């Protein structure tokens, strides 16, 4: 039994510059539908998620079509047209928009719009692992590759020990009040866990999945589509 309600928050205001595409990467089509729609459907179909908020830019020209494609998401998803210049700003704006519906001790799961391989079972795994945790945490994978440090000239200058290193994924799950406080204080962070760490707290690492990869470069699209079409978690 989950003692507090859980809400999803998806910052989706990025332009995806590294993809070199004509539209933001979250709207690239994979396995029959836009990337963001895969994410919205997964959260909408997960019983433990009370409601989902997606934060897009104020001039987003694609989100209405995404919302109308496929089964209706009415009552399960709210679109917030208040995306910021950074992920942190978009998440903060999303937290502000959901304030009337959520209490400080209830959970927020922040998820990348460009991770379409998320599954209901991964969401359930994260919630189950963290529902009684004092801090919260995130999906992540232990680093298995040998790591090299570059000398700045395209050559390896050192091998970096990988013991204890994890690759962060999303969702990242924290209570509303704590997350809003952390992001209000920490201004130079790349994810929500980093803001929590800046408060001196230690988020829990929960085993994620390779299929929950982040689509960043053009070649990532083909791999993500393979996961979506042929591998079920």
The 8 nearest C-alpha neighbors of each residue, nearest first, counted from 0:
[[1, 2, 127, 130, 3, 47, 126, 4],
 [0, 2, 3, 130, 4, 127, 47, 126],
 [3, 1, 0, 4, 130, 131, 105, 5],
 [4, 2, 105, 1, 5, 106, 104, 130],
 [3, 5, 105, 106, 49, 6, 2, 1],
 [4, 6, 106, 48, 49, 107, 105, 3],
 [5, 7, 107, 50, 49, 48, 51, 108],
 [8, 6, 51, 108, 107, 109, 52, 50],
 [7, 9, 109, 52, 53, 51, 108, 110],
 [8, 10, 53, 110, 109, 11, 112, 111],
 [11, 9, 54, 89, 90, 53, 12, 111],
 [12, 10, 55, 54, 112, 13, 9, 53],
 [11, 13, 55, 56, 82, 10, 54, 14],
 [14, 12, 15, 11, 23, 86, 56, 84],
 [13, 15, 23, 16, 12, 24, 22, 25],
 [16, 14, 24, 23, 17, 18, 13, 19],
 [15, 17, 18, 14, 19, 20, 23, 24],
 [18, 16, 19, 15, 216, 215, 217, 20],
 [17, 19, 216, 217, 20, 16, 15, 215],
 [18, 20, 17, 16, 21, 15, 217, 216],
 [21, 19, 18, 22, 23, 24, 16, 15],
 [20, 22, 19, 23, 24, 18, 16, 27],
 [21, 23, 20, 24, 26, 14, 27, 15],
 [24, 22, 14, 15, 25, 26, 13, 20],
 [23, 25, 15, 27, 26, 22, 18, 14],
 [24, 26, 35, 34, 113, 23, 27, 112],
 [27, 25, 33, 24, 34, 23, 35, 28],
 [26, 28, 24, 33, 25, 34, 29, 23],
 [29, 27, 33, 32, 34, 26, 31, 30],
 [28, 30, 31, 224, 32, 33, 34, 27],
 [31, 29, 224, 32, 228, 227, 28, 33],
 [30, 32, 29, 28, 33, 34, 224, 37],
 [31, 33, 28, 29, 30, 34, 36, 37],
 [34, 32, 28, 26, 36, 27, 35, 29],
 [33, 35, 25, 37, 36, 26, 115, 27],
 [36, 34, 38, 25, 37, 112, 33, 26],
 [35, 37, 39, 33, 38, 34, 40, 65],
 [38, 36, 40, 34, 35, 115, 39, 41],
 [39, 37, 35, 41, 36, 115, 40, 42],
 [40, 38, 36, 42, 41, 37, 43, 35],
 [41, 39, 43, 37, 38, 42, 36, 44],
 [42, 40, 38, 44, 39, 43, 119, 37],
 [41, 43, 45, 44, 39, 40, 38, 48],
 [44, 42, 40, 41, 45, 75, 39, 51],
 [43, 45, 41, 42, 40, 46, 119, 48],
 [46, 44, 42, 47, 43, 48, 119, 41],
 [45, 47, 48, 44, 49, 43, 42, 119],
 [46, 48, 45, 49, 5, 123, 4, 1],
 [49, 47, 5, 46, 6, 50, 45, 42],
 [48, 50, 6, 5, 47, 4, 51, 46],
 [51, 49, 6, 75, 48, 76, 7, 52],
 [50, 52, 7, 76, 6, 8, 75, 77],
 [53, 51, 77, 8, 76, 78, 7, 9],
 [54, 52, 9, 78, 8, 79, 10, 77],
 [53, 55, 79, 10, 11, 82, 80, 93],
 [56, 54, 12, 82, 11, 80, 79, 81],
 [57, 55, 82, 12, 59, 80, 58, 81],
 [56, 58, 80, 81, 59, 55, 82, 79],
 [57, 59, 56, 60, 80, 55, 81, 61],
 [60, 58, 56, 57, 61, 62, 55, 80],
 [59, 61, 58, 62, 63, 64, 57, 56],
 [62, 60, 64, 63, 59, 65, 26, 22],
 [61, 63, 65, 64, 66, 60, 59, 55],
 [62, 64, 66, 65, 61, 67, 60, 59],
 [65, 63, 67, 66, 62, 61, 68, 60],
 [64, 66, 62, 68, 63, 67, 36, 61],
 [65, 67, 63, 64, 68, 62, 72, 71],
 [68, 66, 64, 65, 69, 63, 71, 70],
 [69, 67, 65, 66, 64, 70, 71, 32],
 [68, 70, 67, 71, 66, 65, 32, 72],
 [71, 69, 72, 68, 67, 40, 66, 73],
 [72, 70, 73, 69, 67, 66, 68, 74],
 [71, 73, 75, 76, 74, 70, 66, 43],
 [74, 72, 75, 71, 76, 77, 66, 70],
 [73, 75, 76, 72, 77, 50, 71, 51],
 [76, 74, 50, 72, 73, 43, 51, 77],
 [77, 75, 51, 52, 72, 74, 50, 73],
 [76, 78, 52, 51, 53, 79, 75, 74],
 [79, 77, 53, 52, 54, 80, 76, 55],
 [78, 80, 54, 81, 53, 55, 77, 93],
 [81, 79, 57, 55, 56, 54, 82, 78],
 [80, 82, 57, 79, 56, 55, 54, 92],
 [81, 83, 56, 89, 55, 12, 54, 80],
 [84, 82, 89, 88, 85, 81, 12, 86],
 [83, 85, 88, 82, 86, 89, 13, 12],
 [86, 84, 88, 87, 83, 89, 13, 82],
 [85, 87, 89, 88, 90, 10, 83, 84],
 [86, 88, 90, 85, 89, 91, 182, 190],
 [89, 87, 83, 91, 85, 90, 86, 92],
 [90, 88, 83, 82, 92, 86, 91, 87],
 [91, 89, 93, 87, 92, 88, 10, 94],
 [90, 92, 94, 88, 93, 89, 87, 95],
 [93, 91, 95, 89, 90, 94, 88, 96],
 [92, 94, 90, 96, 95, 91, 54, 89],
 [95, 93, 91, 97, 92, 96, 90, 98],
 [94, 96, 92, 98, 93, 97, 91, 99],
 [95, 97, 93, 94, 98, 92, 79, 99],
 [98, 96, 94, 95, 100, 99, 93, 101],
 [97, 99, 95, 100, 101, 96, 94, 102],
 [100, 98, 97, 101, 96, 102, 95, 94],
 [101, 99, 98, 97, 102, 96, 50, 6],
 [100, 102, 98, 99, 97, 105, 103, 175],
 [103, 101, 105, 104, 175, 100, 98, 176],
 [102, 104, 176, 175, 105, 174, 101, 177],
 [105, 103, 174, 102, 175, 176, 106, 3],
 [106, 104, 3, 174, 102, 4, 103, 175],
 [105, 107, 174, 5, 173, 175, 6, 4],
 [106, 108, 6, 172, 173, 7, 5, 175],
 [107, 109, 172, 7, 170, 171, 8, 6],
 [110, 108, 8, 170, 171, 9, 7, 107],
 [109, 111, 170, 169, 9, 108, 8, 112],
 [112, 110, 113, 114, 9, 169, 10, 109],
 [111, 113, 35, 11, 114, 25, 9, 110],
 [112, 114, 111, 214, 213, 25, 115, 34],
 [115, 113, 213, 111, 116, 112, 212, 211],
 [116, 114, 38, 37, 117, 34, 113, 35],
 [117, 115, 211, 210, 114, 227, 118, 212],
 [118, 116, 211, 115, 114, 121, 38, 119],
 [119, 117, 121, 120, 41, 116, 122, 232],
 [118, 120, 122, 121, 45, 123, 41, 117],
 [119, 121, 123, 118, 122, 124, 232, 117],
 [122, 120, 124, 118, 123, 119, 125, 117],
 [123, 121, 119, 125, 120, 124, 126, 118],
 [122, 124, 120, 126, 121, 125, 127, 119],
 [125, 123, 121, 127, 122, 126, 120, 128],
 [124, 126, 122, 128, 123, 127, 129, 121],
 [125, 127, 123, 129, 128, 130, 124, 122],
 [126, 128, 124, 125, 129, 130, 123, 1],
 [129, 127, 125, 126, 130, 124, 205, 131],
 [130, 128, 132, 126, 131, 127, 135, 125],
 [129, 131, 126, 127, 132, 128, 1, 2],
 [132, 130, 129, 133, 128, 127, 2, 135],
 [133, 131, 129, 134, 135, 130, 128, 203],
 [132, 134, 135, 131, 129, 130, 202, 174],
 [135, 133, 132, 202, 173, 136, 201, 200],
 [136, 134, 173, 202, 172, 132, 129, 203],
 [137, 135, 203, 202, 172, 204, 171, 173],
 [138, 136, 171, 204, 172, 205, 170, 169],
 [137, 139, 205, 207, 168, 169, 206, 204],
 [140, 138, 167, 168, 207, 206, 166, 205],
 [139, 141, 166, 165, 207, 206, 142, 167],
 [142, 140, 165, 164, 166, 143, 139, 163],
 [141, 143, 165, 164, 144, 166, 140, 161],
 [142, 144, 141, 145, 161, 140, 164, 165],
 [145, 143, 142, 146, 161, 141, 147, 160],
 [144, 146, 143, 147, 161, 158, 159, 160],
 [147, 145, 159, 158, 144, 161, 148, 160],
 [148, 146, 158, 159, 157, 155, 149, 145],
 [147, 149, 157, 155, 156, 158, 150, 159],
 [150, 148, 155, 151, 156, 154, 153, 147],
 [149, 151, 156, 152, 154, 155, 153, 148],
 [152, 150, 149, 153, 154, 155, 148, 156],
 [153, 151, 150, 154, 149, 155, 156, 148],
 [152, 154, 151, 149, 150, 155, 156, 148],
 [155, 153, 149, 152, 150, 156, 151, 148],
 [156, 154, 149, 148, 157, 147, 150, 153],
 [155, 157, 150, 149, 148, 154, 158, 147],
 [158, 156, 148, 147, 155, 159, 149, 150],
 [159, 157, 147, 146, 148, 160, 156, 145],
 [158, 160, 146, 147, 161, 157, 148, 145],
 [161, 159, 162, 158, 146, 145, 164, 163],
 [160, 162, 164, 163, 159, 142, 146, 145],
 [163, 161, 164, 160, 142, 141, 165, 143],
 [162, 164, 161, 165, 141, 142, 160, 166],
 [165, 163, 161, 162, 142, 141, 166, 160],
 [166, 164, 141, 142, 140, 139, 167, 163],
 [165, 167, 140, 139, 142, 141, 168, 164],
 [168, 166, 139, 165, 138, 140, 169, 137],
 [169, 167, 139, 138, 170, 166, 137, 207],
 [170, 168, 171, 110, 138, 137, 111, 109],
 [169, 171, 110, 109, 108, 137, 172, 138],
 [170, 172, 137, 169, 109, 108, 136, 138],
 [171, 173, 108, 136, 107, 135, 137, 170],
 [174, 172, 135, 106, 107, 178, 175, 136],
 [173, 175, 106, 105, 104, 177, 176, 107],
 [174, 176, 103, 178, 177, 106, 107, 105],
 [175, 177, 103, 179, 178, 174, 180, 104],
 [176, 178, 180, 174, 179, 175, 181, 173],
 [179, 177, 181, 175, 180, 176, 173, 174],
 [178, 180, 176, 182, 181, 177, 175, 183],
 [179, 181, 183, 177, 178, 182, 176, 184],
 [182, 180, 178, 194, 184, 183, 179, 195],
 [183, 181, 185, 179, 184, 180, 194, 178],
 [182, 184, 180, 181, 185, 179, 186, 91],
 [185, 183, 181, 182, 186, 180, 194, 198],
 [186, 184, 182, 194, 187, 183, 181, 197],
 [185, 187, 188, 184, 182, 183, 87, 194],
 [188, 186, 185, 189, 194, 87, 193, 182],
 [189, 187, 193, 190, 186, 194, 185, 191],
 [190, 188, 193, 187, 191, 86, 87, 194],
 [189, 191, 193, 192, 188, 194, 87, 86],
 [190, 192, 194, 193, 195, 171, 189, 182],
 [193, 191, 195, 194, 190, 196, 202, 171],
 [192, 194, 196, 191, 195, 190, 188, 197],
 [193, 195, 197, 191, 181, 192, 196, 185],
 [194, 196, 192, 197, 198, 193, 181, 200],
 [195, 197, 200, 193, 199, 198, 194, 201],
 [196, 198, 194, 199, 195, 193, 185, 200],
 [199, 197, 196, 195, 200, 181, 194, 185],
 [198, 200, 196, 197, 201, 195, 194, 202],
 [201, 199, 196, 198, 195, 202, 134, 197],
 [200, 202, 196, 203, 199, 134, 195, 136],
 [203, 201, 136, 135, 134, 192, 204, 200],
 [202, 204, 136, 135, 205, 137, 201, 134],
 [203, 205, 137, 136, 139, 138, 202, 206],
 [206, 204, 138, 137, 139, 207, 203, 125],
 [207, 205, 139, 138, 140, 204, 208, 141],
 [206, 208, 138, 139, 140, 205, 121, 209],
 [207, 209, 210, 211, 206, 140, 139, 212],
 [208, 210, 211, 212, 207, 140, 116, 226],
 [211, 209, 116, 212, 208, 226, 223, 117],
 [210, 212, 116, 117, 209, 208, 114, 213],
 [213, 211, 210, 114, 209, 214, 116, 223],
 [214, 212, 114, 113, 215, 211, 111, 115],
 [213, 215, 219, 113, 216, 220, 114, 212],
 [214, 216, 213, 18, 219, 17, 217, 15],
 [215, 217, 18, 219, 218, 17, 214, 220],
 [218, 216, 18, 219, 220, 215, 19, 214],
 [219, 217, 220, 216, 221, 222, 215, 214],
 [218, 220, 214, 222, 217, 216, 221, 223],
 [221, 219, 223, 218, 222, 217, 224, 214],
 [220, 222, 224, 223, 219, 218, 225, 217],
 [223, 221, 225, 219, 224, 220, 226, 218],
 [224, 222, 226, 220, 225, 221, 219, 227],
 [225, 223, 227, 221, 226, 222, 29, 30],
 [224, 226, 222, 228, 223, 227, 229, 221],
 [225, 227, 230, 223, 224, 229, 228, 210],
 [228, 226, 224, 225, 229, 116, 223, 230],
 [229, 227, 225, 226, 224, 30, 230, 231],
 [228, 230, 226, 225, 227, 231, 224, 30],
 [229, 231, 226, 227, 228, 232, 225, 210],
 [232, 230, 229, 226, 227, 118, 228, 210],
 [231, 230, 118, 120, 121, 210, 208, 119]]
